[in-house]
Amino acid sequence: MNGAESSSDALIEGARRMLGPYLRLDVAFVSQLGVGLRVLRHVDAANESVISVGDGAPVEDSYCRSVVL
């Protein structure tokens, strides 16, 4: 990981940690959409067994696709 990636990861983590409680979310995550796959990159969940960093699913099965398109 280079300095720019580390800096952007820290910024994303900070925003996620702040917005989750502010918006009263039980689960907050940032995902990356790739070719046909959505992968969770940053996760905050009260029950960590529900989802975790690295989990993935087909893009066509995700709500994220509807938001982006």
N, C-alpha and C positions, 0 to 999 in steps of 0.2 A: 504494500500500500504506500503510495507516495504522499507527500505533504498536502497536496490539494484534496486527495480523497479523504485523508484523515480529518482535515478541516471541515469538509462538507459533511462527513459522517457525524462529527461532533455537533455541527449546527442542526442537522436533522434530528439527532437524539435529543438535543436540548428543546427543540420545538415540540417534538412528540411528548416528552415528559411534562412540558408545560400545558399543552393543549388537551391532553387526555383528561386530567383532573378538572381543568377549567370547563370543559364541555361535558363533564360528568360521564365519561365513557368508561365502560367496564373493560373494553379492549381498544387499544389504539395501535395501529401499525402503518408502516410505509412499505409498499411493495414495488417491485420492479417488473415491468411488463417486457417480456422478451418475445421471441418468435414462438407463438403458441403457448407460452407458459407465464404464469404470474408467480413470482417468488417473493416471500416475505423477507425483507432486509432489516427492519427495525420493528420490534414487538414489545408492547407493554400490556400484560394481561394479569388480572388478579389470580386466575387459575392458569398457571403456566403450562399445564398439560393440554389445554385447549388448542393453542397454536404456539409455534416457536419459530425463531429465525431459521430460514432455510426451507420452511414448508413451501410447497408449491401446488399448483392446480392448473388445469388447462384454462387459458384466457377466456375461451368461450363459455366456461362455467362460472365466471366471476362477475361480480357487480362492477368491478373496476373497469372492465371493458365498456360497459354502458356509459360510465362517467366520462371516459376518455374519448369515445367515439361520439 
